[in-house]
């Protein structure tokens, strides 16, 4: 068995290799679907909502007071991000009343995150995998928005969402080192990260994205 420090470093290195194919698929998605900046922001809304909700669930059944505060900060950052995404969408002329990122249901990734029970599983899946990929993916999304003539959306993605994710990665890394001192805990963390990467491939599949962009349009009330 390797030390916890070595294990976390090894996991991050392995993840970086896996991220290459996921990022390539994301680049293809943005190009082939020719997504407008507003669509990119709507996708970030969905991701943010799911992250807030699952983090709140984790907070409720966590014993460590320090970890509760970390999770609470993540929820707060997520809520702030969501409001900023809404403001930017309004700036792009989108009527917020016409959108609801919850329509169409939650992703399989959300369901998997809800099932995670241990701190090491949650840190490995959330901070070291989902958020670590998000930091890289947001750079791609920001570049896409700039190419579409929308530097304001690019700035939001880089200077707010990306910065917040990086801060929580650093916290998650420290927590994971503190909770993976045994072979069993390392195995749980490794499995959680691997399954997260598998499911992320489905989250950004073009068909799933098109379905979300259509279904997240709130239905107009019948008069």
Buried (B, 14 or more C-beta within 10 A) or exposed (E): EEEBEEBBBEBBEBBEEBBEEBBEBBBEBBEEEEBBBBBBBBBBBBBBBBBBBBBBBBBEEBEEEEBBEBBBBBBEBBEBBBEBBBEBBEBEEBEEEEBBBBBBEBBBBBEBBEEBEBBBBBBBBBBBBBBBBBBBBBBBBBBBBBEBEBEEBBBBBBEBBBEBBBBBBEBBBBBBBBBBBEEEBBEBBBEBBBBBBEBBEEBBEEEBBBEBBEBBEBEEEEE
